[in-house]
Amino acid sequence: MATPAPAIPDETKLTPKRKSKAAEAKENLTSKWATAAAIIIAALWTIPTVGLFFTSLVPGEYYRTDAWWTVMFEGNLTFENFGIVMFDSFGDSTSAQPLLGNLLNSIVVTVPTVVFPLVIGLMAAYAFAWIPFKGSDWIFVGIFALQVVPLQLALIPLLRILGPEGIGIAGTFPGVWFAHTIFAMPLAVFLLHNFISQIPSDIFEAARVDGASHTQIFFRIVIPLAVPALASLAIFQFLWVWNDLLVSAVFGSIDTYPLTYPISNLAGDYGATAYLTPPAAFISMIIPLIVFFSLQRYFVRGLLAGSTKG
């Protein structure tokens, strides 16, 4: 009787399955130490916000003499300051206008200047990544190099173009939109290009085999896949424009000034109305927080997209 040949062990069963880089990164980021560090950092980061909120509730007569926790224990905190800065005239001789108009201006300035760079930047990024044309590499390098040019160097030349001697839209909302969009384009094209270029080429090849044009590929493939990157860029651009004072002051006017402009002058002469600065600052901060937490999951996906494979 012939001796049966020994069974050859299955190498796939003996060799432990190697973890992918994405799995290793996820495991490292979800460890107990990483979670504890994140909680501590979040708590420390939240303390100034909590302090600002309670300081904004301190009435004017206690603002210079007592800390907010002392006023809180005495039961004298009030939301009256928020109503004053939003709906009433205040400041020296009650000449300062309420901040509601400037808050609406901030929204009118910010929303278009977030949408325009996203749309134009995504189209440019797709062209640089998947539509080969002569000189594309040099143009992309030039766009990338524009990020190192200080914004202040372009203020006067751009103001001459948008001013009365040029297009004539300086001091209006379109002028502010135009300026913010131009300053945001280099970073927008660079970030979106890095994301779009990581999309597998097989997807585009399959779409072309099915007869899809570049327009159809852009709307049906690129935009849905680029949502995390778009959300990340939208948050960065929203925070930049919302907190901006320089560009809005140079290219805007009293009719277009955002919320940051009156806040910078809110204390009045000799700090007479300094107690109104904390509630105004908190109002200016709460809207970006809402936007960030609304897009938080897309923001994290957009930051990690393309960083690991496998």
C-alpha positions as CSV (number, residue, x, y, z in Angstrom):
1,M,0.0,0.0,0.0
2,A,1.5,3.3,-1.1
3,T,2.2,5.9,1.6
4,P,0.1,9.0,1.1
5,A,2.0,12.1,0.3
6,P,2.1,14.6,3.2
7,A,-0.3,17.4,2.9
8,I,1.2,20.7,1.8
9,P,0.2,23.3,4.3
10,D,-1.8,26.2,3.0
11,E,0.5,29.2,3.2
12,T,-2.5,31.6,3.3
13,K,-3.5,30.0,6.6
14,L,-0.1,29.8,8.2
15,T,1.0,33.4,7.2
16,P,-0.9,35.9,9.3
17,K,-2.8,38.5,7.3
18,R,-0.9,41.7,7.1
19,K,-2.8,44.8,8.2
20,S,-3.2,47.5,5.7
21,K,-1.8,50.9,6.3
22,A,-5.4,52.3,6.7
23,A,-6.2,49.7,9.3
24,E,-3.0,50.5,11.2
25,A,-3.6,54.2,11.1
26,K,-7.2,53.7,12.3
27,E,-6.0,51.4,15.2
28,N,-3.4,54.0,16.3
29,L,-5.9,56.8,16.2
30,T,-8.5,54.9,18.2
31,S,-6.2,53.7,21.0
32,K,-7.0,54.6,24.6
33,W,-4.1,57.0,24.9
34,A,-5.1,58.8,21.7
35,T,-8.7,59.1,23.0
36,A,-7.5,60.4,26.4
37,A,-5.2,63.0,24.7
38,A,-8.1,64.1,22.4
39,I,-10.4,64.6,25.4
40,I,-7.8,66.6,27.3
41,I,-7.0,68.8,24.3
42,A,-10.8,69.3,23.6
43,A,-11.3,70.4,27.2
44,L,-8.4,72.8,27.2
45,W,-9.6,74.2,23.9
46,T,-13.1,74.7,25.2
47,I,-12.2,76.6,28.4
48,P,-11.7,80.0,26.6
49,T,-15.0,79.6,24.8
50,V,-16.9,78.9,28.0
51,G,-15.2,81.8,29.7
52,L,-16.1,84.1,26.8
53,F,-19.7,83.0,26.9
54,F,-20.1,83.7,30.7
55,T,-18.2,87.0,30.4
56,S,-20.6,88.1,27.7
57,L,-23.4,87.7,30.3
58,V,-21.9,90.1,32.8
59,P,-23.8,93.4,33.1
60,G,-21.9,96.6,32.4
61,E,-21.9,97.8,36.0
62,Y,-20.0,94.6,37.1
63,Y,-17.7,94.2,34.1
64,R,-14.7,96.2,35.5
65,T,-15.1,95.1,39.1
66,D,-16.1,91.5,39.4
67,A,-15.2,88.2,37.6
68,W,-17.9,86.3,35.8
69,W,-17.9,83.5,38.3
70,T,-18.5,86.0,41.1
71,V,-21.4,87.6,39.2
72,M,-22.8,84.1,38.4
73,F,-22.8,83.1,42.1
74,E,-24.6,86.3,42.9
75,G,-27.2,85.5,40.2
76,N,-26.7,88.7,38.2
77,L,-25.8,87.2,34.8
78,T,-28.1,88.3,32.0
79,F,-28.6,87.9,28.3
80,E,-29.4,91.6,27.9
81,N,-26.0,92.3,26.4
82,F,-26.8,90.1,23.3
83,G,-30.0,92.1,22.7
84,I,-28.1,95.4,22.9
85,V,-25.4,94.5,20.4
86,M,-27.7,92.9,18.0
87,F,-30.8,95.2,17.9
88,D,-30.0,98.5,19.7
89,S,-27.8,101.4,19.0
90,F,-24.9,101.7,21.5
91,G,-21.6,103.2,22.0
92,D,-20.7,106.9,22.5
93,S,-23.9,109.0,22.3
94,T,-25.7,105.9,21.1
95,S,-24.3,106.5,17.6
96,A,-23.1,103.0,16.8
97,Q,-25.5,100.9,14.7
98,P,-26.6,97.5,15.9
99,L,-24.6,94.5,14.7
100,L,-27.5,92.7,13.0
101,G,-26.8,94.5,9.7
102,N,-23.1,93.6,9.9
103,L,-24.1,90.0,10.7
104,L,-26.2,89.9,7.5
105,N,-23.3,91.4,5.6
106,S,-21.0,88.7,6.9
107,I,-23.4,86.0,5.6
108,V,-23.8,87.8,2.2
109,V,-20.0,88.1,1.9
110,T,-19.1,84.6,3.1
111,V,-21.5,82.3,1.3
112,P,-20.6,83.4,-2.3
113,T,-16.9,83.5,-1.5
114,V,-17.0,79.9,-0.3
115,V,-19.1,78.7,-3.3
116,F,-17.1,80.4,-6.1
117,P,-13.6,79.0,-5.2
118,L,-15.1,75.6,-4.7
119,V,-16.7,75.5,-8.1
120,I,-13.9,77.2,-10.1
121,G,-11.2,75.4,-8.1
122,L,-12.8,71.9,-8.7
123,M,-13.1,72.5,-12.4
124,A,-9.5,73.6,-12.6
125,A,-8.3,70.7,-10.5
126,Y,-10.1,68.2,-12.7
127,A,-8.5,69.8,-15.8
128,F,-5.0,69.7,-14.4
129,A,-5.4,66.1,-13.1
130,W,-7.2,64.3,-16.0
131,I,-7.3,66.5,-19.1
132,P,-3.7,66.7,-20.4
133,F,-2.8,69.8,-22.4
134,K,0.4,71.6,-23.3
135,G,2.0,73.5,-20.4
136,S,-0.4,72.1,-17.7
137,D,2.5,71.2,-15.4
138,W,4.1,74.6,-15.6
139,I,0.8,76.4,-15.0
140,F,0.0,74.2,-12.0
141,V,3.5,74.9,-10.6
142,G,2.8,78.6,-11.1
143,I,-0.5,78.4,-9.3
144,F,1.2,76.5,-6.4
145,A,3.9,79.1,-6.2
146,L,1.3,81.9,-5.8
147,Q,0.6,80.5,-2.3
148,V,3.9,82.0,-1.0
149,V,3.1,85.5,-2.3
150,P,1.9,87.6,0.7
151,L,-1.7,88.8,0.3
152,Q,-0.8,92.4,1.1
153,L,1.4,92.7,-2.0
154,A,-1.7,92.3,-4.2
155,L,-4.0,94.6,-2.4
156,I,-3.1,97.9,-4.2
157,P,-2.8,96.4,-7.8
158,L,-6.1,94.5,-7.4
159,L,-7.8,97.6,-5.9
160,R,-6.8,99.6,-9.0
161,I,-8.3,96.9,-11.2
162,L,-11.6,96.8,-9.2
163,G,-11.7,100.6,-8.5
164,P,-13.2,103.5,-10.5
165,E,-10.3,103.4,-13.0
166,G,-10.9,99.7,-13.7
167,I,-14.0,97.6,-13.4
168,G,-15.6,99.9,-10.9
169,I,-17.0,97.3,-8.4
170,A,-14.8,98.2,-5.4
171,G,-16.9,99.1,-2.4
172,T,-19.7,96.7,-3.4
173,F,-20.4,93.0,-2.6
174,P,-19.2,91.8,-6.0
175,G,-15.9,93.5,-5.5
176,V,-15.4,91.8,-2.1
177,W,-16.5,88.4,-3.7
178,F,-14.0,88.9,-6.5
179,A,-11.1,89.7,-4.2
180,H,-11.8,86.8,-1.8
181,T,-12.2,84.4,-4.7
182,I,-8.9,85.4,-6.3
183,F,-7.0,85.0,-3.0
184,A,-8.5,81.6,-2.4
185,M,-7.9,80.1,-5.8
186,P,-4.2,78.9,-5.4
187,L,-4.9,76.9,-2.2
188,A,-8.3,75.6,-3.6
189,V,-6.8,74.3,-6.9
190,F,-3.8,72.7,-5.0
191,L,-5.8,70.9,-2.4
192,L,-8.5,69.7,-4.8
193,H,-6.0,68.6,-7.4
194,N,-4.2,66.4,-4.8
195,F,-7.5,64.7,-4.0
196,I,-8.8,64.3,-7.5
197,S,-5.5,62.9,-8.8
198,Q,-5.8,60.0,-6.3
199,I,-9.1,58.8,-7.9
200,P,-8.3,55.5,-9.7
201,S,-8.0,55.9,-13.4
202,D,-10.0,52.8,-14.0
203,I,-13.2,54.7,-13.1
204,F,-12.5,57.4,-15.7
205,E,-11.6,54.8,-18.3
206,A,-14.8,52.8,-17.8
207,A,-16.8,56.0,-18.1
208,R,-15.1,56.9,-21.3
209,V,-15.7,53.5,-22.7
210,D,-19.4,54.0,-22.0
211,G,-19.3,57.2,-24.0
212,A,-19.2,59.7,-21.1
213,S,-17.9,63.2,-21.9
214,H,-15.7,65.3,-19.6
215,T,-18.8,67.2,-18.5
216,Q,-20.7,64.0,-17.5
217,I,-17.6,62.6,-15.8
218,F,-17.2,65.8,-13.8
219,F,-20.8,66.0,-12.6
220,R,-21.5,62.3,-12.1
221,I,-18.1,61.0,-10.8
222,V,-15.8,63.8,-9.7
223,I,-18.3,65.9,-7.7
224,P,-19.8,62.9,-5.7
225,L,-16.3,61.5,-4.9
226,A,-14.9,64.9,-4.0
227,V,-17.5,65.8,-1.4
228,P,-15.1,65.2,1.6
229,A,-12.4,67.4,0.0
230,L,-15.0,70.1,-0.9
231,A,-16.3,70.1,2.7
232,S,-12.8,70.4,4.1
233,L,-11.9,73.3,1.8
234,A,-15.3,74.9,2.5
235,I,-14.6,74.9,6.2
236,F,-11.2,76.5,5.8
237,Q,-12.5,79.1,3.3
238,F,-15.5,79.9,5.5
239,L,-13.4,80.5,8.6
240,W,-10.9,82.6,6.7
241,V,-13.6,84.8,5.1
242,W,-15.8,85.0,8.2
243,N,-12.9,86.2,10.4
244,D,-11.4,88.5,7.7
245,L,-11.1,92.2,8.3
246,L,-8.4,93.3,5.9
247,V,-9.8,92.3,2.6
248,S,-13.4,93.4,3.5
249,A,-12.1,96.8,4.7
250,V,-10.0,97.4,1.6
251,F,-12.4,96.3,-1.1
252,G,-15.7,97.0,0.8
253,S,-17.5,100.0,2.1
254,I,-19.6,101.0,5.1
255,D,-22.6,99.2,3.4
256,T,-20.6,95.9,3.0
257,Y,-18.5,95.8,6.2
258,P,-18.8,92.4,7.9
259,L,-19.2,91.7,11.6
260,T,-15.4,91.9,12.3
261,Y,-15.3,95.6,11.4
262,P,-17.6,97.0,14.1
263,I,-16.2,94.6,16.7
264,S,-12.8,96.0,16.3
265,N,-14.1,99.4,17.3
266,L,-16.7,98.2,19.8
267,A,-15.1,99.2,23.1
268,G,-15.6,102.9,22.4
269,D,-13.6,105.8,23.8
270,Y,-11.8,104.9,27.0
271,G,-13.5,101.5,27.0
272,A,-16.9,102.8,27.9
273,T,-18.7,100.0,26.1
274,A,-16.0,97.3,26.5
275,Y,-18.6,95.0,28.2
276,L,-20.3,94.6,24.8
277,T,-17.2,93.2,23.1
278,P,-17.5,89.6,24.6
279,P,-21.2,89.1,23.5
280,A,-20.3,90.5,20.0
281,A,-17.3,88.2,19.8
282,F,-19.3,85.2,20.9
283,I,-21.9,85.9,18.2
284,S,-19.2,86.1,15.6
285,M,-17.8,82.8,16.8
286,I,-20.9,80.7,17.2
287,I,-21.8,80.6,13.5
288,P,-18.4,79.1,12.4
289,L,-18.8,76.5,15.2
290,I,-22.1,75.5,13.8
291,V,-20.7,75.2,10.3
292,F,-17.7,73.2,11.5
293,F,-19.8,70.7,13.6
294,S,-22.3,70.3,10.7
295,L,-19.5,69.3,8.3
296,Q,-17.2,67.6,10.8
297,R,-17.5,64.1,9.4
298,Y,-16.7,65.3,5.9
299,F,-13.9,67.4,7.3
300,V,-12.1,64.4,8.9
301,R,-12.7,62.2,5.7
302,G,-11.3,65.0,3.6
303,L,-8.1,65.4,5.7
304,L,-7.4,61.7,5.7
305,A,-8.3,61.0,2.0
306,G,-5.3,60.0,0.0
307,S,-3.1,59.8,3.0
308,T,-3.2,56.0,3.3
309,K,-3.9,53.2,0.9
310,G,-4.9,49.6,1.3
